[in-house]
Amino acid sequence: MDPGIGFGKTVSQNVEILRNLDRLAATGFPLLVGTSRKSFIGALLKNPAEGRIWGTGATVAASIIFGAHLVRVHDVAAMREIAGVTDAIISERPKA
């Protein structure tokens, strides 16, 4: 399932979707999130697309924490490191 981050949504709507990904993850369907370099990150940071790597990293980490199974990104090597560290942090976390 892909919540469609960025497609016809406001900045606050995109943030709200990310904040509530755990509710979508609870459906049991694998969750794909694609936030890489999206304009809502640019609006939050006041950065052009090429300056959004750290904002993308934050959304990747948040997406994983809130249950995303897959993330679509442009900066694969950097996001792989972010995903690896995030996975390590949450891997032993007991399920609620």
ABEGO torsion letter per residue (X at the ends): XBAGBGBGBBAAAAAAAAAAAAAAAAAGBBBBBBABGBAAAAAAAGBBAAAAAAAAAAAAAAAAAAGBABBBBABAAAAAAAAAAAAAAAAABBBX
